[in-house]
Amino acid sequence: MFQDNLLYYPEAANVAEMVSGGLAAWPSAVDFRGLLAEADGPPRGTAVIFHGNAGHAGHRDFYVGVLTRLGLRVILAEYPGYGPRAGDLGETSLVADAEQTIALAHARYGGPLLIIGESLGAGVAAAASARQHEAVAGLLLITPWNRLEDVARHHYPLLPVKWLLRDRYDSMIHLASFGRPVLVAIAAEDRIIPPRFGRALYDALAEPRQLSVIKAAGHNDWFDRLDDAWWRQAIDFLLTGDR
């Protein structure tokens, strides 16, 4: 109960409620795993986005405009237990499902395949991408932690969090031998996942890696602090590994 109250805030919705503004059910309304937006023009690749712990994938349509303008097909992946999807909450369920989503996207569209994870989604994306590393060209982690245990201890210093957590989301271990470009983006004024946890993750990564500190940004307003130039540089790095 402690862990689930800390981590998971799903919002239910049916497929019809989520499909709007040019977004399509993916891979279909019957076998729903997320929302799809096609690139403006011939696609340079596909970006699969794993969202934070609240709401559902339809709330993350802000990614679509900038990424489709940069020539990427966008999949807003949905988790088990969120939106219209059934399933269990928890690291085992979410990561296994994310692996399947990555594998299906690669099988349908080929490469390059970029994975983007935000907050909780950064932990999911790190674990699933490590297991599907041959399909993944690059990984963008936004407001990530190094280990969930460290963040929980920060917020609940008097509790034995090591024994209260069922899920670990240890991105340092998962990405220890990833071997693909990783961009870590941290919000300078983040009070939910303080910047030091993202920096600790970045410090543990092997090259090619890049760190971006989003100035004056908090955990929930970082997107408003970024412009197309930032996204262009980020996508170019993930596709090439060049700074």
C-alpha positions as CSV (number, residue, x, y, z in Angstrom):
1,M,0.0,0.0,0.0
2,F,2.9,2.4,0.8
3,Q,4.6,1.7,-2.5
4,D,1.5,2.0,-4.7
5,N,0.4,5.2,-3.0
6,L,3.8,6.6,-3.7
7,L,4.1,5.5,-7.3
8,Y,0.9,4.8,-9.3
9,Y,-1.9,7.2,-10.0
10,P,-3.7,5.7,-13.0
11,E,-6.7,7.3,-14.6
12,A,-9.3,5.2,-16.4
13,A,-10.5,6.2,-19.9
14,N,-12.0,4.4,-22.9
15,V,-10.3,4.3,-26.3
16,A,-12.8,6.7,-27.8
17,E,-12.0,9.3,-25.2
18,M,-8.3,9.0,-25.9
19,V,-8.3,9.1,-29.7
20,S,-8.5,12.7,-30.8
21,G,-6.5,15.5,-32.5
22,G,-5.1,13.2,-35.1
23,L,-4.1,10.4,-32.7
24,A,-5.0,6.9,-33.6
25,A,-5.3,3.8,-31.4
26,W,-2.1,1.7,-31.7
27,P,-1.8,-1.0,-32.9
28,S,-5.6,-1.1,-33.0
29,A,-8.6,-0.2,-30.9
30,V,-9.1,-3.9,-30.0
31,D,-5.4,-4.6,-29.0
32,F,-4.8,-1.1,-27.5
33,R,-1.3,-0.4,-26.3
34,G,-1.1,3.4,-26.9
35,L,-1.7,6.3,-29.3
36,L,0.0,6.8,-32.7
37,A,0.8,10.0,-34.6
38,E,2.6,9.9,-37.9
39,A,5.5,12.1,-38.8
40,D,5.2,15.2,-40.9
41,G,6.7,13.9,-44.1
42,P,8.8,10.7,-44.5
43,P,9.7,9.5,-41.0
44,R,13.3,9.6,-39.8
45,G,12.4,7.1,-37.1
46,T,9.9,6.2,-34.4
47,A,9.8,7.6,-30.8
48,V,8.1,5.5,-28.2
49,I,7.2,7.5,-25.1
50,F,6.6,6.1,-21.6
51,H,4.8,8.6,-19.4
52,G,4.9,9.5,-15.8
53,N,2.9,8.0,-13.0
54,A,-0.4,9.9,-13.2
55,G,-3.2,10.1,-15.7
56,H,-2.9,8.2,-18.9
57,A,-1.1,8.4,-22.3
58,G,-3.7,10.7,-23.8
59,H,-2.5,13.4,-21.4
60,R,0.9,13.4,-23.1
61,D,-0.1,14.7,-26.5
62,F,2.2,17.7,-26.0
63,Y,5.1,15.5,-27.2
64,V,3.4,15.0,-30.6
65,G,3.7,18.4,-32.2
66,V,7.4,18.9,-31.7
67,L,8.5,15.3,-32.5
68,T,6.4,14.9,-35.6
69,R,7.8,18.3,-36.9
70,L,11.2,16.8,-36.4
71,G,10.3,13.8,-38.6
72,L,9.5,11.2,-36.0
73,R,6.5,8.9,-35.8
74,V,5.3,9.0,-32.2
75,I,3.8,6.3,-30.1
76,L,2.4,7.3,-26.7
77,A,2.7,4.0,-24.9
78,E,0.1,3.1,-22.3
79,Y,0.7,0.9,-19.2
80,P,-1.4,-2.0,-17.9
81,G,-4.0,-0.6,-15.5
82,Y,-4.0,2.8,-17.1
83,G,-6.5,4.3,-19.6
84,P,-8.5,1.5,-21.1
85,R,-6.0,-1.2,-20.4
86,A,-6.5,-4.0,-17.9
87,G,-3.5,-5.4,-16.0
88,D,-1.5,-5.2,-12.8
89,L,0.4,-2.3,-11.6
90,G,4.0,-2.8,-10.5
91,E,7.5,-3.0,-12.0
92,T,7.3,-6.6,-13.3
93,S,4.0,-5.9,-15.2
94,L,5.0,-2.5,-16.6
95,V,8.5,-3.4,-17.7
96,A,7.4,-6.6,-19.3
97,D,4.6,-4.8,-21.2
98,A,7.0,-2.0,-22.2
99,E,9.4,-4.7,-23.6
100,Q,6.5,-6.0,-25.8
101,T,5.6,-2.5,-27.0
102,I,9.3,-1.8,-28.0
103,A,9.5,-5.1,-29.8
104,L,6.2,-4.6,-31.6
105,A,7.2,-1.1,-32.7
106,H,10.5,-2.3,-34.0
107,A,8.9,-5.2,-35.8
108,R,6.3,-2.9,-37.5
109,Y,8.5,0.1,-38.4
110,G,12.1,-1.0,-38.1
111,G,14.7,1.5,-37.0
112,P,15.8,3.8,-35.8
113,L,13.7,3.5,-32.7
114,L,14.1,6.1,-29.9
115,I,12.7,5.5,-26.4
116,I,11.7,8.4,-24.2
117,G,10.8,8.0,-20.6
118,E,9.5,10.6,-18.2
119,S,9.7,10.3,-14.4
120,L,8.3,6.8,-13.6
121,G,8.4,6.2,-17.3
122,A,12.2,6.8,-17.2
123,G,12.5,3.8,-14.9
124,V,10.3,1.7,-17.1
125,A,12.1,2.8,-20.2
126,A,15.5,2.1,-18.8
127,A,14.7,-1.4,-17.8
128,A,12.8,-2.3,-21.0
129,S,15.3,-0.7,-23.3
130,A,18.2,-2.6,-21.6
131,R,16.3,-5.8,-22.3
132,Q,15.5,-4.8,-25.9
133,H,18.8,-2.9,-26.5
134,E,19.4,-4.4,-30.0
135,A,16.1,-2.7,-31.1
136,V,16.8,0.7,-29.5
137,A,18.9,3.4,-31.2
138,G,18.8,5.9,-28.3
139,L,17.3,6.6,-24.9
140,L,16.0,10.0,-23.5
141,L,15.3,10.0,-19.8
142,I,13.5,13.0,-18.5
143,T,13.4,13.8,-14.7
144,P,14.7,10.3,-13.9
145,W,16.1,8.8,-10.7
146,N,19.0,6.5,-10.3
147,R,17.2,4.1,-7.9
148,L,13.7,4.4,-6.6
149,E,14.9,3.5,-3.1
150,D,17.0,6.6,-2.9
151,V,14.1,8.9,-3.9
152,A,11.8,7.2,-1.4
153,R,14.4,7.6,1.4
154,H,14.6,11.3,0.5
155,H,10.9,11.8,0.9
156,Y,10.4,9.4,3.9
157,P,13.7,9.6,5.8
158,L,12.2,8.0,9.0
159,L,10.7,5.0,7.3
160,P,12.5,1.7,6.4
161,V,11.8,2.2,2.7
162,K,14.1,-0.6,1.7
163,W,11.6,-3.1,3.3
164,L,8.5,-1.2,2.2
165,L,9.2,-1.1,-1.5
166,R,8.3,-4.1,-3.7
167,D,9.6,-2.4,-6.9
168,R,13.1,-1.2,-7.3
169,Y,13.4,0.5,-10.7
170,D,17.2,0.6,-10.4
171,S,18.2,2.4,-13.6
172,M,21.9,2.4,-12.7
173,I,22.0,-1.4,-12.8
174,H,19.7,-1.7,-15.9
175,L,21.8,0.7,-18.0
176,A,25.3,-0.5,-16.8
177,S,26.1,-2.0,-20.1
178,F,23.5,-0.4,-22.4
179,G,25.9,0.7,-25.1
180,R,23.5,3.2,-26.8
181,P,23.3,7.0,-26.6
182,V,21.5,8.1,-23.5
183,L,20.4,11.7,-22.8
184,V,19.5,12.5,-19.2
185,A,17.4,15.7,-18.8
186,I,16.9,16.9,-15.3
187,A,14.7,19.8,-14.1
188,A,16.8,22.3,-12.0
189,E,14.0,23.1,-9.6
190,D,12.5,19.6,-9.3
191,R,11.2,18.9,-5.8
192,I,9.7,15.5,-6.6
193,I,12.8,13.9,-8.0
194,P,15.6,16.3,-6.9
195,P,18.3,16.9,-9.6
196,R,21.0,15.0,-7.7
197,F,19.3,11.7,-8.4
198,G,19.4,12.3,-12.2
199,R,23.0,13.4,-11.9
200,A,23.8,10.2,-10.1
201,L,22.3,8.2,-12.9
202,Y,24.2,10.2,-15.5
203,D,27.5,9.8,-13.6
204,A,27.0,6.0,-13.7
205,L,26.4,5.8,-17.5
206,A,29.0,4.9,-20.0
207,E,29.6,6.9,-23.2
208,P,27.9,8.0,-25.4
209,R,25.9,10.1,-22.8
210,Q,24.7,13.6,-22.5
211,L,23.4,15.7,-19.6
212,S,20.9,18.5,-20.0
213,V,19.8,20.7,-17.0
214,I,16.6,22.5,-17.7
215,K,16.9,25.8,-16.0
216,A,14.1,27.1,-13.8
217,A,12.0,24.0,-14.4
218,G,10.1,21.9,-11.9
219,H,9.0,18.3,-12.2
220,N,5.7,19.1,-14.0
221,D,6.5,22.2,-16.1
222,W,9.8,21.2,-17.7
223,F,8.2,20.8,-21.2
224,D,7.3,24.5,-21.3
225,R,11.0,25.5,-20.8
226,L,12.1,23.7,-24.0
227,D,12.1,24.9,-27.5
228,D,12.4,23.2,-30.9
229,A,16.1,23.8,-31.0
230,W,16.6,21.7,-27.8
231,W,14.5,18.9,-29.1
232,R,16.4,19.0,-32.5
233,Q,19.7,18.7,-30.7
234,A,18.4,16.0,-28.5
235,I,17.1,13.8,-31.3
236,D,20.2,14.3,-33.4
237,F,22.3,13.1,-30.4
238,L,20.1,10.1,-29.9
239,L,20.3,9.1,-33.6
240,T,24.1,9.6,-34.0
241,G,25.7,9.6,-30.6
242,D,27.5,12.8,-31.6
243,R,27.4,15.9,-29.2
